[in-house]
């Protein structure tokens, strides 16, 4: 079975980067057991992290996951998707995600944002660096969503909905250089074209990308 959960390391990284106590982060593993809509009660925001799954695969308990996202949007609960989470938001609400080995990205990448973006992304510089690990990418956004950032290979890196508090990023704002290096100690190379040594050599600090999580938390808690 694929590892579909938010690992303890990922949860800790998200909490630390977002500036909240780990105990304040209520986590769920939606592809191990269905998560009911009642799980959204008392929650100030919904953050959807990474996964080994692709949104176009047969994912266990996916119908309940889709219903959860629709209910969160109906409640206008702030949502923030990371990597798979961004792809899932796009897919669930009418966009399209594809497998693209030629544009796979691993390690630290360069990102440039659009000039006209909402407040969550507006504090980012026009050029910044971020940590990445993906071979799937969003090729079509849902209606009502707008691109906010791209990588050098024209891979969509961030988006925002105009009519709802929903954002997604293809990169990993929760990862620092140090946590990424620790992850690489146990993770195998994704393919021959991207050996672990090359990924490790690319890593640099990415504080600008990391700042997004704290801003999302501030928005969700207001």
PyMOL commands that set and color helices and strands:
alter all, ss='L'
color gray80, all
select helices_A, chain A and resi 8-18+22-24+37-40+62-74+84-92+101-103+119-122+177-184+196-202+207-221
alter helices_A, ss='H'
color red, helices_A
select strands_A, chain A and resi 45-48+78-82+96-99+105-113+127-134+136-140+145-151+156-161+166-169
alter strands_A, ss='S'
color yellow, strands_A
deselect
rebuild
show_as cartoon
